[in-house]
Amino acid sequence: MQSKELELLVACIKKKLYDTEVDLHNKTCIIDTAKFIFSDSKNIWPLQSSMYFLGHIPKLEPLLPPLSMISPIDHSRLIHNMATDMHLTSRIYRDLQKEMVKRHNETYGSRK
């Protein structure tokens, strides 16, 4: 389930980036960030631990500096749309994990 959600997220981010005139280096940085949203990474997460389960996403603003190629409004909109996609994907996955733990505990009992 996690890999499927991750593939969908990366595909969505790629589409948004390739529809704009963002340079290749910045595209690669953002796509790599999306690929590691569910993984611990010292390059993506400030505390080297993924925080998606708390509803956090990596900061995208430093990865996409204001460019002369796109307007400031389009720049803000692009960052907002990608952040929304990442946040929604992480929330859905987090909620799914909580539900699976709840069902497991109802079936097999908790470890207490």
Backbone as JSON, one array per atom type, in Angstrom:
{
  "sequence": "MQSKELELLVACIKKKLYDTEVDLHNKTCIIDTAKFIFSDSKNIWPLQSSMYFLGHIPKLEPLLPPLSMISPIDHSRLIHNMATDMHLTSRIYRDLQKEMVKRHNETYGSRK",
  "N": [[0.82, -1.2, 0.0], [1.9, 1.25, 0.84], [3.96, 1.66, -1.05], [2.49, 1.93, -3.38], [0.99, 4.27, -2.89], [3.12, 6.02, -2.68], [4.2, 5.9, -5.28], [2.08, 7.05, -6.72], [2.06, 9.62, -5.61], [4.63, 10.59, -6.37], [4.37, 10.51, -9.16], [2.34, 12.42, -9.49], [3.6, 14.74, -8.49], [5.72, 14.92, -10.32], [4.28, 15.44, -12.68], [3.19, 17.96, -12.12], [5.56, 19.45, -11.9], [6.75, 19.15, -14.42], [4.95, 20.4, -16.0], [5.52, 23.01, -15.64], [8.07, 25.56, -16.03], [10.47, 24.76, -14.6], [13.86, 24.41, -13.63], [16.03, 21.57, -14.33], [17.64, 20.63, -12.18], [16.31, 21.58, -9.84], [13.85, 20.29, -10.19], [14.65, 17.63, -9.9], [15.55, 17.61, -7.22], [13.14, 18.08, -5.8], [11.55, 15.91, -6.62], [13.1, 13.79, -5.61], [12.8, 14.35, -2.91], [10.05, 13.84, -2.58], [10.07, 11.1, -3.07], [11.22, 10.07, -0.78], [9.48, 10.54, 1.31], [8.22, 8.79, 3.08], [10.34, 7.62, 4.33], [13.17, 7.41, 6.55], [15.55, 9.92, 6.4], [18.49, 11.77, 6.29], [18.9, 13.85, 4.58], [16.44, 14.79, 3.81], [14.66, 15.04, 6.02], [14.81, 17.12, 8.85], [15.44, 16.08, 11.43], [16.43, 13.61, 10.85], [14.56, 11.64, 10.85], [11.57, 10.37, 9.57], [8.61, 12.29, 9.48], [6.04, 12.12, 8.62], [3.98, 10.74, 9.77], [3.1, 12.35, 11.76], [1.81, 14.27, 10.46], [3.44, 16.03, 9.17], [5.4, 17.49, 6.53], [8.27, 17.53, 4.34], [10.17, 20.6, 4.01], [9.48, 22.54, 1.24], [9.98, 24.98, 0.11], [12.78, 25.86, 0.24], [13.8, 24.16, -1.71], [12.88, 24.98, -4.11], [13.71, 27.7, -5.31], [12.7, 31.16, -5.83], [12.08, 31.82, -9.17], [13.04, 33.34, -12.27], [11.76, 32.38, -14.4], [9.14, 31.62, -13.86], [6.18, 33.19, -12.67], [5.82, 34.97, -9.51], [3.36, 34.34, -8.34], [2.62, 31.96, -9.63], [4.74, 30.42, -8.73], [4.29, 30.32, -5.92], [1.81, 29.03, -5.98], [2.5, 26.57, -7.15], [4.22, 25.45, -5.2], [2.42, 25.32, -3.05], [0.48, 23.53, -4.09], [2.0, 21.17, -4.46], [2.8, 20.7, -1.81], [0.33, 20.29, -0.62], [-0.46, 17.92, -1.91], [1.52, 16.16, -0.9], [1.0, 16.32, 1.85], [-1.65, 15.39, 2.02], [-1.36, 12.76, 1.03], [0.36, 11.7, 2.99], [-1.27, 11.91, 5.24], [-3.42, 10.21, 4.59], [-2.09, 7.76, 4.45], [-1.11, 7.59, 7.09], [-3.53, 7.5, 8.53], [-4.51, 5.09, 7.58], [-2.6, 3.32, 8.61], [-3.11, 3.63, 11.37], [-5.71, 2.57, 11.51], [-5.23, -0.07, 10.77], [-3.61, -0.96, 12.9], [-5.47, -0.72, 14.97], [-7.41, -2.59, 14.17], [-5.83, -4.9, 14.27], [-5.24, -5.0, 17.01], [-7.82, -5.39, 18.01], [-8.36, -7.91, 17.04], [-6.2, -9.6, 17.84], [-5.49, -8.68, 20.32], [-3.84, -6.28, 22.46], [-0.36, -5.47, 23.22], [-0.08, -5.14, 25.94]],
  "CA": [[0.0, 0.0, 0.0], [2.76, 2.42, 0.94], [4.68, 1.87, -2.31], [1.53, 2.42, -4.38], [0.74, 5.68, -2.57], [4.34, 6.76, -3.0], [4.27, 6.01, -6.74], [1.08, 8.03, -7.15], [2.53, 10.94, -5.19], [5.76, 10.97, -7.21], [3.83, 10.79, -10.49], [1.6, 13.68, -9.41], [4.6, 15.81, -8.34], [6.41, 15.03, -11.62], [3.39, 16.09, -13.64], [3.13, 19.39, -11.77], [6.85, 20.08, -12.19], [7.04, 19.17, -15.85], [4.03, 21.35, -16.63], [6.08, 24.35, -15.44], [9.42, 25.71, -16.55], [11.43, 24.67, -13.5], [15.07, 23.77, -14.16], [16.16, 20.14, -14.06], [18.2, 20.41, -10.84], [15.24, 21.78, -8.85], [12.89, 19.2, -10.38], [15.23, 16.42, -9.31], [15.54, 17.75, -5.75], [11.77, 17.93, -5.29], [11.13, 14.53, -6.86], [13.8, 12.97, -4.62], [12.15, 14.6, -1.62], [8.78, 13.11, -2.59], [10.36, 9.66, -3.03], [11.63, 9.67, 0.56], [8.56, 11.1, 2.32], [7.91, 7.75, 4.06], [11.59, 7.0, 4.79], [14.1, 8.23, 7.32], [16.62, 10.44, 5.54], [19.09, 12.97, 6.85], [18.84, 14.91, 3.58], [15.06, 15.25, 3.64], [14.06, 15.37, 7.31], [15.77, 17.79, 9.73], [15.84, 15.25, 12.57], [16.79, 12.32, 10.26], [13.46, 10.7, 11.05], [10.39, 10.83, 8.84], [7.59, 12.85, 10.37], [4.76, 12.12, 7.93], [2.96, 10.18, 10.66], [2.61, 13.44, 12.59], [1.18, 15.23, 9.57], [4.44, 16.97, 8.66], [6.03, 17.21, 5.25], [9.53, 18.27, 4.21], [10.04, 21.97, 3.52], [9.68, 22.61, -0.21], [10.38, 26.35, -0.25], [14.21, 25.95, -0.09], [14.12, 23.33, -2.86], [12.42, 25.65, -5.32], [13.86, 29.14, -5.11], [11.96, 31.97, -6.8], [12.74, 31.8, -10.47], [12.59, 34.34, -13.21], [11.0, 31.7, -15.45], [7.72, 31.58, -13.53], [5.78, 34.35, -11.87], [5.74, 34.68, -8.06], [2.07, 33.71, -8.03], [2.72, 30.56, -10.07], [5.7, 29.79, -7.82], [3.56, 30.03, -4.67], [0.76, 28.05, -6.28], [3.16, 25.28, -7.37], [4.67, 24.94, -3.89], [1.22, 24.99, -2.28], [-0.14, 22.33, -4.65], [2.83, 20.01, -4.14], [2.72, 20.49, -0.37], [-0.99, 19.72, -0.36], [-0.41, 16.52, -2.33], [2.33, 15.41, 0.06], [0.3, 16.28, 3.13], [-2.81, 14.51, 1.88], [-0.87, 11.39, 0.91], [0.87, 11.24, 4.28], [-2.41, 11.75, 6.16], [-4.16, 9.01, 4.22], [-1.29, 6.6, 4.85], [-1.09, 7.56, 8.55], [-4.83, 7.04, 8.99], [-4.59, 3.68, 7.24], [-1.79, 2.61, 9.6], [-3.84, 3.63, 12.65], [-6.83, 1.65, 11.39], [-4.7, -1.43, 10.75], [-3.21, -1.27, 14.28], [-6.71, -0.87, 15.73], [-7.99, -3.9, 13.8], [-4.93, -5.94, 14.79], [-5.44, -5.08, 18.45], [-9.14, -5.97, 18.26], [-8.32, -9.32, 16.7], [-5.19, -10.35, 18.59], [-5.22, -8.03, 21.6], [-2.66, -5.41, 22.47], [0.82, -6.05, 23.87], [-0.05, -4.74, 27.36]],
  "C": [[0.86, 1.26, 0.0], [3.46, 2.7, -0.39], [3.74, 2.39, -3.4], [1.22, 3.9, -4.15], [1.94, 6.54, -2.94], [4.49, 6.94, -4.51], [3.28, 7.05, -7.26], [1.5, 9.45, -6.79], [3.64, 11.43, -6.1], [5.28, 11.31, -8.62], [3.1, 12.13, -10.52], [2.56, 14.87, -9.31], [5.34, 16.02, -9.67], [5.56, 15.77, -12.63], [3.33, 17.59, -13.37], [4.43, 20.11, -12.14], [7.11, 20.18, -13.69], [6.06, 20.04, -16.63], [4.52, 22.79, -16.48], [7.5, 24.38, -15.99], [10.44, 25.79, -15.42], [12.67, 23.95, -14.03], [15.23, 22.35, -13.62], [16.68, 19.85, -12.65], [17.11, 20.54, -9.76], [14.16, 20.7, -8.97], [13.38, 17.94, -9.69], [15.21, 16.47, -7.79], [14.15, 17.52, -5.18], [11.27, 16.51, -5.48], [11.81, 13.58, -5.88], [13.21, 13.14, -3.23], [10.84, 13.82, -1.53], [9.01, 11.6, -2.46], [10.69, 9.18, -1.62], [10.7, 10.18, 1.65], [8.22, 10.07, 3.41], [9.16, 7.11, 4.66], [12.4, 7.97, 5.65], [15.24, 8.65, 6.4], [17.18, 11.71, 6.14], [19.05, 14.13, 5.87], [17.45, 15.53, 3.45], [14.48, 15.77, 4.94], [15.1, 15.98, 8.24], [16.27, 16.94, 10.9], [16.21, 13.83, 12.14], [15.72, 11.25, 10.43], [12.23, 11.23, 10.33], [9.3, 11.24, 9.82], [6.2, 12.85, 9.73], [3.64, 11.64, 8.84], [2.42, 11.21, 11.64], [1.94, 14.53, 11.74], [2.14, 16.27, 9.02], [4.91, 16.53, 7.29], [7.35, 17.96, 5.2], [9.28, 19.69, 3.68], [10.39, 22.01, 2.04], [10.21, 23.96, -0.67], [11.87, 26.44, -0.58], [14.6, 25.16, -1.34], [13.73, 23.98, -4.19], [12.51, 27.16, -5.12], [13.05, 29.92, -6.14], [12.76, 32.07, -8.11], [12.21, 32.9, -11.37], [11.71, 33.72, -14.3], [9.5, 31.66, -15.15], [7.4, 32.76, -12.62], [5.73, 33.98, -10.39], [4.43, 33.99, -7.67], [2.09, 32.24, -8.44], [3.68, 29.78, -9.18], [5.01, 29.4, -6.52], [2.51, 28.96, -4.87], [1.37, 26.66, -6.45], [3.59, 24.66, -6.04], [3.46, 24.51, -3.05], [0.59, 23.69, -2.78], [0.67, 21.07, -4.34], [2.78, 19.68, -2.65], [1.38, 19.86, 0.01], [-1.03, 18.26, -0.75], [0.37, 15.66, -1.34], [1.61, 15.25, 1.39], [-0.88, 15.31, 3.07], [-2.39, 13.05, 1.8], [-0.38, 10.87, 2.26], [-0.26, 11.06, 5.29], [-3.19, 10.49, 5.86], [-3.4, 7.77, 4.69], [-1.25, 6.47, 6.37], [-2.42, 7.02, 9.08], [-5.02, 5.55, 8.7], [-3.8, 2.85, 8.25], [-2.51, 2.52, 10.94], [-4.98, 2.63, 12.62], [-6.35, 0.2, 11.42], [-4.25, -1.86, 12.15], [-4.44, -1.52, 15.13], [-7.33, -2.24, 15.45], [-7.14, -5.05, 14.34], [-5.14, -6.12, 16.29], [-6.8, -5.67, 18.81], [-9.13, -7.48, 18.02], [-7.4, -10.12, 17.62], [-4.92, -9.79, 19.99], [-3.97, -7.18, 21.52], [-1.52, -6.08, 23.24], [0.89, -5.75, 25.37], [0.1, -5.89, 28.3]]
}
